[in-house]
Amino acid sequence: MTTYPKQLMMKEVKQKIEEAGVEVYDPASQPFNNKTEVGNEDIARVIVAKDTEAIYNSDIRLMNTQEDNLGTSIEAGIIKGYRDHAEVIYQVIEQTAGVLESEKILELIMEICEHEITKEYVPYHTDIRIHNEAEAGFRRSVGFHQFQRGVNLLMGGYLIDDGYEFDGYFSLNGAMDYIKTIQDNGYPNKGKESPIHVTVEQNGRIDTVVKGL
């Protein structure tokens, strides 16, 4: 939750940027993020969806990356993920141009993307205060960061489609049971090898090797 002093600071920063002639996307001021108006509506997914949409479509990403800003830290990781995968695809095109036919390059890129998209994502939470009883007022057992939970819900949406009781997190035991189930019964990438191998150097440099080229 953003504290009142931080909200004031964000407004001042936004004003300075707008005075410089730059259009600003401010997550905290979006209608869907108005906690007073939305009440108990589950907005975790829409917060992540619209924030990541804005991140992807922005030319400049100005972020307050203080240590206690969990949501912003996750967003910074999302930006790195965008950039890393773009670099991987760029290197694949560089290595295969003039070696493979255009149609084969496209098929390779689609295979790389599919392999990444279908990887299993199994988030779990170990707080012993979690339970399924209804709560009201100020006596809440535990709170969850809704941006983090929204990421889990969007990335784990297939779990819900497959009939699992998934509301953003597994318990640790539930996560272990799920991994055993998919290990026994199979999952999209089981037995499949990625067509590329990626290494990342200590300086952040990404090196991509297309296997069999």
ZAKEFI-295402 format. One line per 3 residues: number of its first residue (from 1); for each residue x negated, z, y negated of N, C-alpha, C, O. Coordinates in Angstrom, 2 decimals, padded with zeros to 5 digits. Atoms other than C-alpha are relative to their C-alpha. Layout:
N
NUM	X:Z:Y:X:Z:Y:X:Z:Y:X:Z:Y | ... $
END
This chain:
213
1	-000.84:000.00:001.19:000.00:000.00:000.00:-000.88:000.00:-001.24:-001.84:000.77:-001.32 | 000.78:000.08:001.22:-001.35:-000.93:-003.44:000.39:001.11:-000.96:001.57:001.27:-001.28 | -000.27:-001.11:000.90:-001.67:002.06:-005.75:000.35:-000.53:-001.39:000.06:-001.67:-001.73 $
4	-000.42:000.41:001.34:-000.28:001.98:-009.28:-001.20:-000.41:-000.88:-001.12:-001.44:-001.55 | 001.16:000.45:000.78:-003.74:001.90:-010.96:-000.51:-001.37:000.42:-000.90:-002.18:-000.43 | 000.45:001.31:-000.47:-004.71:-001.05:-008.77:000.95:-001.10:-000.45:000.51:-002.20:-000.79 $
7	-000.97:000.98:000.47:-001.48:-002.84:-009.69:-000.24:-000.34:-001.46:-000.17:-001.51:-001.85 | 000.29:000.24:001.41:-002.31:-002.41:-013.38:-001.26:-000.85:-000.17:-001.30:-001.77:-000.99 | 001.24:000.77:000.07:-005.83:-003.70:-012.82:000.24:-001.46:000.40:-000.28:-002.37:-000.24 $
10	-000.29:001.36:-000.47:-004.51:-006.72:-010.89:000.74:-000.80:-001.07:000.47:-001.99:-001.25 | -000.71:000.68:001.08:-002.14:-007.56:-013.76:-000.96:-000.43:-001.10:-000.84:-001.52:-001.65 | 000.97:000.33:001.04:-005.04:-007.44:-016.21:-000.89:-001.16:000.43:-001.18:-002.06:-000.35 $
13	000.84:001.09:-000.52:-007.21:-009.65:-014.00:000.78:-001.31:-000.01:000.25:-002.35:-000.42 | -000.85:001.19:-000.02:-004.34:-012.11:-013.56:000.15:-000.59:-001.40:000.08:-001.80:-001.58 | -000.16:000.45:001.38:-003.83:-012.27:-017.34:-001.26:-000.71:-000.49:-001.17:-001.75:-001.14 $
16	001.26:000.59:000.43:-007.52:-013.01:-017.95:-000.20:-001.39:000.63:-000.69:-002.31:-000.03 | 000.16:001.29:-000.69:-007.51:-015.81:-015.35:000.94:-001.05:-000.60:000.55:-002.19:-000.83 | -000.97:000.93:000.58:-004.37:-017.38:-016.77:-000.40:-000.42:-001.40:-000.15:-001.55:-001.81 $
19	000.48:000.34:001.34:-005.87:-017.22:-020.25:-001.11:-001.06:000.07:-001.33:-001.81:-000.89 | 001.04:001.01:-000.20:-008.71:-019.34:-018.84:000.58:-001.33:000.46:-000.15:-002.29:000.69 | -000.67:001.25:-000.37:-006.13:-021.98:-017.88:000.09:-000.26:001.48:000.28:-001.40:001.90 $
22	-000.05:000.15:-001.46:-006.12:-021.34:-014.13:001.32:000.57:000.51:001.70:001.70:000.17 | -001.24:-000.47:-000.61:-002.86:-021.08:-012.18:-000.32:001.02:001.08:-001.23:000.82:001.88 | 000.32:-001.12:-000.89:-002.75:-017.83:-010.20:001.12:000.23:001.01:002.30:000.24:000.67 $
25	-000.93:-000.50:-001.01:-001.10:-016.91:-006.91:-000.30:001.48:000.19:-001.38:001.84:000.67 | 000.17:-001.44:-000.12:-000.64:-013.14:-006.98:000.94:000.51:001.09:002.15:000.57:000.86 | -000.86:-000.41:-001.11:000.65:-011.84:-003.60:000.94:001.15:-000.36:002.10:001.15:000.05 $
28	-000.78:-001.20:000.28:001.88:-008.53:-005.01:001.25:-000.29:-000.84:002.22:000.46:-000.78 | -001.13:000.28:000.90:004.23:-010.20:-007.52:001.02:-000.97:000.61:001.98:-001.35:-000.06 | -000.93:000.93:-000.64:005.98:-012.49:-005.01:001.32:000.71:000.34:001.30:001.88:000.73 $
31	-001.31:-000.63:-000.25:009.75:-011.84:-004.56:000.11:000.61:001.40:000.71:001.68:001.55 | -000.13:-000.52:-001.37:009.44:-011.37:-000.78:-000.84:001.25:000.21:-000.68:001.94:001.22 | 000.87:-001.16:-000.13:006.84:-008.65:-001.39:000.47:001.18:-000.83:-000.23:002.18:-000.97 $
34	-000.56:-001.09:000.81:009.07:-006.50:-003.60:000.65:001.02:000.93:001.78:000.85:001.37 | -000.46:-000.98:-001.00:009.45:-003.42:-001.39:001.30:000.68:-000.42:002.10:001.08:000.43 | -001.22:-000.63:000.48:012.20:-001.98:-003.61:001.23:-000.83:000.33:002.29:-000.29:000.66 $
37	-001.14:000.89:-000.22:014.41:-005.03:-003.15:000.24:-000.31:001.47:001.39:-000.40:001.91 | -000.18:000.43:-001.39:013.75:-005.94:000.48:000.35:001.16:000.92:000.82:000.94:002.04 | -000.37:-001.15:-000.82:014.24:-002.39:001.77:-000.73:000.03:001.32:-001.96:-000.05:001.37 $
40	000.59:-000.13:-001.33:013.69:-002.10:005.51:-000.12:-001.35:000.72:-000.34:-001.39:001.93 | 000.11:001.33:-000.61:013.62:-005.86:006.11:-001.41:-000.22:000.52:-002.39:000.17:-000.13 | 001.31:000.25:-000.61:010.78:-006.93:008.39:-000.63:-001.22:-000.65:-000.29:-002.36:-000.31 $
43	000.57:001.09:000.78:008.68:-009.02:006.02:-001.45:-000.31:000.40:-002.12:-001.09:-000.27 | 001.42:000.16:-000.38:005.33:-008.88:007.87:-000.37:-001.47:000.18:-001.41:-001.91:-000.31 | 000.32:001.40:-000.27:005.47:-012.51:009.02:-000.04:-000.82:-001.28:-000.96:-001.61:-001.49 $
46	-000.08:000.84:001.19:006.51:-013.98:005.69:-001.14:000.30:-000.97:-001.62:-000.60:-001.64 | 001.15:-000.34:000.84:003.78:-012.07:003.80:-001.23:-000.77:000.45:-001.92:-001.38:-000.37 | 001.17:000.70:-000.53:001.11:-013.52:006.07:000.15:-001.51:-000.16:-000.80:-002.20:-000.54 $
49	-000.23:001.44:000.08:002.68:-016.99:006.13:-000.25:-000.53:-001.41:-000.96:-001.51:-001.59 | 000.12:000.51:001.37:002.90:-017.37:002.35:-001.38:000.27:-000.59:-001.89:-000.54:-001.36 | 001.35:-000.28:000.52:-000.44:-015.69:001.60:-001.02:-000.97:000.58:-001.89:-001.47:-000.14 $
52	000.96:000.93:-000.61:-002.33:-017.86:004.09:000.26:-001.43:-000.48:-000.67:-002.23:-000.60 | -000.32:001.31:000.59:-000.50:-020.93:002.74:-000.69:-000.14:-001.35:-001.30:-001.17:-001.64 | 000.64:000.04:001.32:-001.74:-020.06:-000.75:-001.52:-000.07:000.11:-002.17:-000.78:-000.64 $
55	001.45:000.02:-000.21:-005.27:-019.39:000.52:-000.46:-001.41:000.37:-001.44:-001.92:-000.18 | 000.41:001.33:-000.48:-005.43:-022.75:002.29:000.06:-001.04:-001.12:-000.79:-001.92:-001.20 | -000.23:001.02:001.03:-004.13:-024.70:-000.71:-000.68:000.32:-001.33:-000.49:-000.42:-002.30 $
58	000.68:-000.37:001.24:-006.27:-022.94:-003.34:-001.39:-000.62:-000.08:-002.07:-000.77:000.94 | 001.35:000.52:000.24:-009.42:-024.44:-004.87:-000.99:001.12:-000.27:-002.16:001.02:000.07 | 000.83:-001.17:000.30:-010.76:-021.07:-006.06:000.65:001.21:000.64:001.85:001.44:000.48 $
61	-000.54:-001.19:-000.66:-010.35:-017.89:-004.02:-000.69:001.24:-000.58:-001.78:001.62:-000.15 | 000.51:-001.21:000.63:-010.89:-014.83:-006.20:000.64:001.20:000.68:001.86:001.34:000.68 | -000.55:-001.09:-000.81:-010.53:-011.68:-004.14:-000.69:001.32:-000.32:-001.91:001.36:-000.48 $
64	000.54:-001.35:000.19:-010.99:-007.95:-004.76:-000.33:000.57:001.38:000.55:001.08:002.07 | 000.38:-000.34:-001.37:-012.96:-007.11:-001.63:-000.57:001.41:000.10:-001.63:001.63:000.69 | 000.40:-001.40:-000.18:-013.22:-003.34:-001.94:000.20:000.40:001.45:001.02:-000.18:002.16 $
67	-000.01:-000.39:-001.41:-013.75:-001.54:001.35:001.37:000.45:000.49:001.70:000.32:001.67 | -001.29:-000.54:-000.44:-010.28:000.00:001.35:001.12:-001.03:-000.06:002.29:-000.69:000.17 | -001.03:001.05:000.06:-008.46:-003.32:000.92:000.07:-000.73:001.34:-000.52:-001.80:001.50 $
70	-000.04:000.56:-001.35:-007.63:-004.04:004.56:000.58:-001.41:000.00:000.03:-002.32:000.62 | -000.63:001.32:000.02:-005.29:-006.95:003.85:-000.92:-001.06:-000.57:-001.00:-002.17:-000.04 | 000.92:000.96:000.62:-007.83:-008.64:001.56:-001.18:-000.28:000.92:-001.68:-001.41:000.97 $
73	001.10:000.20:-000.95:-010.56:-008.12:004.16:000.42:-000.97:001.10:-000.36:-001.83:001.52 | -000.52:000.93:-001.01:-008.38:-009.89:006.73:000.07:-001.41:-000.58:-000.27:-002.38:000.09 | -000.09:001.31:000.65:-007.77:-012.71:004.24:-001.39:-000.63:-000.14:-001.54:-001.84:000.03 $
76	001.36:000.53:000.08:-011.53:-013.04:003.72:-000.44:-000.56:001.35:-001.10:-001.59:001.43 | 000.30:000.50:-001.34:-011.89:-013.40:007.48:000.73:-001.31:000.31:000.19:-002.18:000.98 | -000.76:001.24:-000.18:-009.17:-016.06:007.46:-000.72:-001.15:-000.69:-000.82:-002.25:-000.13 $
79	000.74:001.03:000.74:-011.13:-018.00:004.81:-001.24:-000.43:000.79:-001.53:-001.63:000.90 | 001.19:000.35:-000.80:-014.28:-017.80:006.95:000.41:-000.82:001.22:-000.29:-001.76:001.60 | -000.48:000.76:-001.15:-012.27:-019.01:009.94:000.31:-001.44:-000.37:-000.05:-002.37:000.36 $
82	-000.28:001.36:000.48:-010.99:-022.00:007.95:-001.31:-000.79:-000.15:-001.45:-001.91:000.33 | 001.25:000.69:000.32:-014.50:-022.84:006.78:-000.82:-000.28:001.27:-001.36:-001.37:001.43 | 000.78:000.18:-001.23:-016.18:-022.32:010.16:000.55:-001.15:000.85:-000.21:-001.99:001.34 $
85	-000.56:001.05:-000.86:-013.74:-024.54:012.03:-000.14:-001.37:-000.66:-000.34:-002.37:000.02 | 000.22:001.27:000.70:-013.99:-027.22:009.33:-001.43:-000.48:000.22:-001.67:-001.67:000.42 | 001.40:000.35:-000.22:-017.78:-027.12:009.73:-000.22:-000.51:001.43:-000.95:-001.47:001.64 $
88	000.11:000.44:-001.39:-017.47:-027.42:013.52:000.52:-001.43:000.16:-000.15:-002.28:000.75 | -000.58:001.34:-000.11:-015.18:-030.45:013.26:-000.88:-001.02:-000.71:-001.07:-002.13:-000.21 | 000.88:000.89:000.76:-017.47:-032.00:010.63:-001.22:-000.38:000.84:-001.61:-001.54:000.89 $
91	001.19:000.26:-000.81:-020.48:-031.64:012.94:000.34:-000.84:001.23:-000.45:-001.69:001.64 | -000.42:000.81:-001.15:-018.54:-033.07:015.89:000.12:-001.47:-000.42:-000.34:-002.36:000.30 | -000.14:001.38:000.49:-017.68:-036.17:013.83:-001.38:-000.60:-000.26:-001.62:-001.76:000.08 $
94	001.36:000.50:000.27:-021.32:-036.49:012.68:-000.71:-000.41:001.29:-001.37:-001.44:001.35 | 000.73:000.24:-001.25:-022.61:-036.32:016.26:000.58:-001.16:000.80:-000.14:-001.83:001.54 | -000.65:001.01:-000.84:-020.09:-038.71:017.77:000.20:-001.35:-000.69:000.46:-002.35:-000.03 $
97	-000.18:001.26:000.73:-019.83:-041.35:015.02:-001.05:-001.01:000.44:-002.25:-000.74:000.41 | 000.91:001.05:-000.46:-021.34:-044.57:016.33:-000.39:000.15:001.45:-001.01:-000.75:002.03 | 000.30:-000.22:-001.42:-021.67:-043.06:019.82:001.26:-000.19:000.83:001.23:-000.82:001.89 $
100	-001.29:000.14:-000.68:-018.01:-042.85:020.85:000.93:-000.87:-000.83:000.77:-001.01:-002.04 | -001.02:000.75:000.72:-015.09:-045.07:019.98:000.87:000.95:-000.80:000.99:002.13:-000.47 | -000.81:-000.84:000.88:-012.80:-043.79:017.24:001.09:000.74:000.76:001.36:001.91:000.49 $
103	-001.08:-000.62:-000.78:-009.99:-043.12:019.72:-000.53:001.16:000.83:000.15:002.18:000.98 | 000.59:-001.07:-000.80:-012.32:-041.04:021.90:-000.39:001.20:-000.87:-000.27:002.34:-000.44 | 000.34:-001.09:000.93:-013.50:-039.03:018.88:001.25:000.79:-000.33:001.23:002.02:-000.36 $
106	-001.27:-000.67:000.31:-009.89:-038.28:017.98:000.47:000.85:001.19:000.92:001.98:001.00 | -000.39:-000.75:-001.20:-009.13:-037.21:021.57:-000.86:001.25:000.16:-000.36:002.31:000.54 | 000.92:-001.13:-000.10:-012.21:-034.95:021.54:000.38:001.09:-001.00:000.42:002.27:-000.66 $
109	-000.39:-000.98:001.03:-011.17:-033.29:018.27:001.30:000.69:000.38:001.43:001.90:000.19 | -001.27:-000.59:-000.42:-007.65:-032.75:019.59:-000.22:000.98:001.15:000.42:002.03:001.20 | 000.30:-000.90:-001.12:-009.08:-031.19:022.78:-000.64:001.29:-000.51:-000.32:002.37:-000.03 $
112	000.65:-001.17:000.59:-011.29:-028.86:020.71:001.04:000.91:-000.66:001.03:002.12:-000.47 | -001.02:-000.76:000.71:-008.33:-027.80:018.56:000.96:000.67:000.98:001.32:001.84:000.80 | -000.93:-000.56:-000.99:-006.02:-027.30:021.55:-000.64:001.17:000.73:000.01:002.18:000.99 $
115	000.69:-001.07:-000.72:-008.63:-025.19:023.32:-000.04:001.27:-000.85:000.09:002.37:-000.33 | 000.05:-001.16:000.89:-008.91:-022.92:020.28:001.40:000.59:-000.22:001.57:001.81:-000.18 | -001.36:-000.45:000.28:-005.17:-022.74:019.55:000.59:000.78:001.17:001.34:001.73:000.96 $
118	-000.61:-000.61:-001.18:-004.30:-021.73:023.12:-000.78:001.19:000.56:-000.44:001.70:001.63 | 000.71:-001.19:-000.46:-006.83:-018.91:023.44:000.91:001.22:-000.13:001.68:001.34:-001.08 | -000.82:-001.21:000.01:-005.20:-015.59:024.26:-000.43:000.94:-001.11:-001.61:001.08:-001.40 $
121	000.24:-001.00:001.04:-004.88:-013.00:021.49:000.79:001.24:000.39:002.02:001.20:000.45 | -000.66:-001.19:-000.53:-004.13:-009.46:022.68:-000.35:001.21:-000.87:-001.29:001.93:-000.55 | 000.28:-001.15:000.85:-004.02:-006.85:019.87:000.62:001.28:000.58:001.76:001.26:001.05 $
124	-000.57:-001.26:-000.49:-003.57:-003.23:020.89:-000.25:001.12:-001.01:-001.12:001.00:-001.87 | 000.08:-001.15:000.92:-003.14:000.10:019.06:-000.02:001.27:000.85:000.71:001.37:001.84 | 000.17:-001.19:-000.86:-004.17:003.51:020.39:000.48:001.29:-000.65:000.19:002.37:-000.14 $
127	-000.48:-001.22:000.66:-002.48:005.93:017.97:001.02:000.71:000.89:002.03:000.11:001.27 | -000.87:-000.73:-000.95:-000.85:008.61:020.14:001.35:000.38:-000.62:002.25:000.84:000.08 | -001.25:-000.36:000.65:001.89:009.16:017.55:001.07:-001.09:000.10:002.20:-000.88:-000.32 $
130	-000.96:001.11:-000.10:003.57:005.81:018.31:001.07:000.33:001.03:000.76:000.78:002.13 | -001.11:-000.20:-000.94:007.01:006.10:019.92:001.12:-000.95:-000.38:001.02:-001.67:-001.38 | -001.11:000.93:000.22:010.30:004.21:020.08:001.24:000.65:-000.59:002.31:000.04:-000.62 $
133	-001.15:-000.69:000.59:012.57:006.79:018.44:000.18:-000.41:-001.46:-000.79:-000.69:-002.16 | -000.29:000.34:001.40:014.30:006.01:015.13:-000.46:001.14:-000.90:-000.34:002.32:-000.55 | 000.45:-001.00:000.95:012.87:007.79:012.08:000.58:-000.29:-001.38:000.91:-001.43:-001.69 $
136	-000.53:000.17:001.35:014.10:008.37:008.53:-000.68:000.99:-000.92:-001.29:001.96:-000.48 | 000.57:-000.92:000.97:012.97:010.03:005.32:-001.51:-000.02:000.00:-002.13:-001.04:000.32 | 001.44:-000.06:000.14:009.42:011.21:004.80:-000.72:000.46:001.27:-001.95:000.46:001.31 $
139	000.64:-000.46:-001.24:008.80:012.50:008.32:-000.25:-001.18:000.94:000.40:-001.31:001.98 | 000.35:001.15:-000.82:007.25:009.32:009.70:-001.25:000.32:000.81:-002.22:000.86:000.27 | 001.12:-000.34:-000.87:004.90:009.65:012.65:-001.27:-000.76:-000.38:-002.36:-000.19:-000.41 $
142	001.17:000.83:000.27:002.62:006.77:011.71:000.46:-001.24:-000.77:001.60:-001.68:-000.62 | -000.31:001.22:000.74:002.51:003.78:009.37:-000.92:-001.13:000.43:-002.03:-000.88:000.91 | 000.79:001.16:-000.40:001.24:000.26:010.02:-000.22:-000.93:-001.20:000.69:-001.12:-002.01 $
145	000.29:000.97:001.06:-000.44:-002.19:007.67:000.75:-001.29:000.32:000.50:-001.92:001.34 | -000.90:001.10:-000.34:002.12:-004.97:007.44:-000.67:-001.37:000.00:-000.22:-002.27:000.70 | 000.70:001.29:-000.07:-000.33:-007.79:006.73:-000.70:-000.12:001.35:-000.65:-001.17:001.99 $
148	000.65:000.02:-001.32:-002.33:-006.86:009.82:001.03:-000.22:001.10:000.81:-001.02:002.01 | -001.05:000.16:-001.01:000.87:-006.54:011.84:000.57:-001.41:-000.04:000.88:-001.99:001.01 | -000.51:001.36:000.12:002.09:-009.88:010.47:-000.91:-001.02:000.65:-000.44:-001.96:001.29 $
151	000.96:000.87:-000.68:-001.10:-011.59:011.63:000.19:000.07:001.51:000.21:-000.95:002.20 | -000.19:-000.18:-001.44:-000.59:-010.11:015.09:001.28:-000.67:000.47:001.30:-001.31:001.53 | -001.29:000.59:-000.40:003.06:-011.23:015.18:-000.07:-001.53:000.01:000.47:-002.16:000.92 $
154	000.07:001.47:000.06:002.26:-014.81:014.13:-000.94:-000.55:001.08:-000.65:-001.58:001.69 | 000.93:000.48:-001.02:-000.73:-015.16:016.45:000.49:000.30:001.41:000.14:-000.38:002.37 | -000.51:-000.37:-001.32:001.09:-013.44:019.30:001.44:-000.41:000.23:002.09:000.12:001.13 $
157	-001.40:000.43:-000.13:004.42:-015.22:018.86:000.35:-000.51:001.37:001.49:-000.36:001.82 | -000.24:000.52:-001.35:004.04:-016.86:022.26:000.31:001.12:000.98:000.99:000.91:001.98 | -000.28:-001.15:-000.87:004.13:-013.38:023.81:001.49:000.32:000.00:002.08:000.60:001.04 $
160	-001.45:-000.24:000.13:007.67:-012.88:022.48:000.76:-001.10:000.72:001.73:-000.84:001.42 | -000.65:001.14:-000.66:008.63:-016.37:023.68:-000.05:000.15:001.51:000.86:-000.29:002.22 | 000.16:-000.18:-001.45:007.36:-015.41:027.14:000.73:001.24:000.53:000.65:001.55:001.72 $
163	-000.83:-001.11:-000.45:009.65:-012.36:027.24:-000.64:001.37:-000.07:-000.07:002.35:000.43 | 000.63:-001.32:000.11:007.20:-009.57:026.44:000.59:000.77:-001.18:000.99:000.18:-002.19 | -000.41:-000.84:001.11:008.26:-006.62:024.28:-001.21:000.17:-000.92:-002.03:001.06:-000.72 $
166	001.18:000.02:000.88:005.79:-007.32:021.49:000.46:000.04:-001.44:001.13:-000.88:-001.91 | -000.41:-000.16:001.39:006.30:-006.04:017.95:-001.21:000.10:-000.92:-001.15:000.72:-001.98 | 001.21:000.00:000.81:002.80:-006.57:016.64:-001.20:000.61:000.69:-002.34:000.28:000.37 $
169	001.10:-000.65:-000.72:000.75:-004.43:019.01:000.42:000.29:001.44:001.59:000.52:001.72 | -000.14:-000.59:-001.32:000.34:-003.57:022.66:-000.53:001.43:-000.08:-001.33:001.75:-000.95 | 000.76:-001.21:-000.27:-000.50:-000.07:023.76:-001.24:-000.43:000.78:-001.30:-001.55:001.28 $
172	001.20:000.37:-000.75:-003.93:000.01:025.39:000.35:-000.29:001.45:-000.15:-001.26:002.03 | -000.40:000.23:-001.39:-002.32:000.32:028.83:000.77:-001.31:000.12:000.61:-002.06:001.08 | -000.77:001.24:-000.02:000.08:-002.50:027.97:-000.91:-001.22:-000.10:-000.67:-002.23:000.55 $
175	000.95:001.11:000.15:-002.83:-004.71:026.89:-000.74:-000.25:001.31:-000.94:-001.39:001.70 | 000.71:000.14:-001.26:-004.70:-004.01:030.13:000.91:-000.62:001.07:000.46:-001.44:001.88 | -000.95:000.56:-000.96:-001.56:-004.78:032.17:000.20:-001.49:-000.26:000.27:-002.30:000.67 $
178	-000.20:001.41:000.35:-001.08:-008.04:030.28:-001.20:-000.85:000.43:-001.03:-001.94:000.98 | 001.21:000.75:-000.38:-004.68:-009.13:030.84:-000.06:-000.18:001.51:-000.43:-001.24:002.00 | 000.00:000.12:-001.46:-004.37:-008.39:034.55:001.03:-001.03:000.45:000.78:-001.82:001.36 $
181	-001.06:000.94:-000.37:-001.11:-010.35:034.72:-000.44:-001.45:-000.21:-000.27:-002.29:000.67 | 000.39:001.39:000.26:-002.53:-013.47:033.07:-001.22:-000.39:000.82:-001.40:-001.56:001.16 | 001.15:000.30:-000.85:-005.73:-013.17:035.06:000.47:-000.38:001.40:-000.10:-001.26:002.05 $
184	-000.53:000.29:-001.33:-003.68:-013.17:038.26:000.84:-001.28:000.02:000.76:-002.06:000.97 | -000.98:001.10:000.01:-001.07:-015.76:037.22:-000.44:-001.22:-000.80:000.21:-002.26:-000.74 | 000.49:001.15:000.75:-003.08:-017.99:034.93:000.39:000.05:-001.47:001.35:000.73:-001.84 $
187	-000.26:000.15:001.43:-003.17:-018.80:031.21:-000.53:-001.36:-000.41:-001.29:-001.97:000.34 | 000.29:001.39:000.36:-003.60:-022.06:029.26:-001.45:-000.43:000.17:-001.71:-001.55:000.62 | 001.41:000.41:-000.05:-007.41:-022.03:029.13:-000.73:000.43:001.28:-001.92:000.18:001.42 $
190	000.69:-000.47:-001.21:-008.10:-020.49:032.54:-000.54:-001.19:000.80:000.19:-002.12:001.13 | 000.63:001.07:-000.77:-010.56:-022.69:034.39:-000.38:-001.20:-000.85:-001.00:-002.14:-000.35 | 000.35:001.11:000.89:-010.93:-024.98:031.36:-001.24:000.36:-000.80:-001.38:001.49:-001.28 $
193	001.20:-000.22:000.78:-014.26:-025.34:029.64:000.12:-000.72:-001.33:000.56:-001.86:-001.38 | -000.04:000.65:001.31:-014.49:-026.05:025.93:-000.96:-001.18:-000.01:-002.04:-001.11:000.57 | 000.89:001.17:000.05:-015.95:-029.49:025.21:-001.18:000.18:-000.95:-002.03:-000.71:-001.05 $
196	001.11:-000.26:000.92:-018.31:-027.92:022.65:-000.55:001.40:000.24:000.11:002.25:000.83 | 000.59:-001.35:000.03:-020.68:-024.96:022.40:-000.46:000.26:-001.42:-001.15:-000.56:-002.02 | 000.31:-000.34:001.40:-021.06:-023.21:019.05:-000.92:001.21:-000.04:-000.66:002.22:000.62 $
199	000.86:-001.14:000.28:-023.91:-020.96:017.96:000.00:000.26:-001.51:000.11:-000.67:-002.31 | 000.05:-000.36:001.41:-024.07:-019.07:014.67:-001.28:000.80:-000.24:-001.47:001.86:000.36 | 001.26:-000.66:000.29:-027.47:-018.11:013.27:000.23:001.23:-000.88:001.31:001.41:-001.44 $
202	-000.12:-001.21:000.81:-028.16:-014.84:011.47:000.28:-000.30:-001.47:000.87:000.52:-002.17 | -000.27:000.37:001.39:-028.04:-016.67:008.15:001.37:-000.65:-000.19:001.71:-001.11:-001.28 | -001.35:000.56:000.08:-024.53:-017.91:008.98:000.10:-001.47:000.34:001.20:-002.01:000.42 $
205	-000.02:001.43:-000.31:-025.55:-021.47:009.84:000.67:-000.22:001.36:000.39:000.47:002.33 | -000.73:000.34:-001.23:-023.26:-023.00:012.45:-000.62:-001.25:000.62:-000.83:-002.25:-000.07 | 000.50:001.16:-000.74:-024.66:-025.35:015.09:000.95:-000.30:001.14:001.22:000.55:001.98 $
208	-000.96:000.43:-001.00:-022.25:-027.29:017.25:-000.63:-001.04:000.92:-001.24:-002.00:000.47 | 000.52:000.97:-000.98:-023.23:-029.07:020.45:001.18:-000.56:000.78:001.95:000.20:001.39 | -001.04:000.65:-000.80:-020.86:-031.59:022.02:-000.56:-000.19:001.40:-001.56:-000.88:001.59 $
211	000.49:000.03:-001.37:-021.27:-031.20:025.76:000.13:-001.42:000.58:001.10:-002.13:000.32 | -000.05:001.28:-000.70:-022.08:-034.28:027.81:-000.25:-001.19:-000.89:-000.01:-002.33:-000.48 | 000.23:001.13:000.92:-023.03:-036.37:024.78:-001.42:-000.49:000.13:-001.82:-001.43:-000.56 $
END
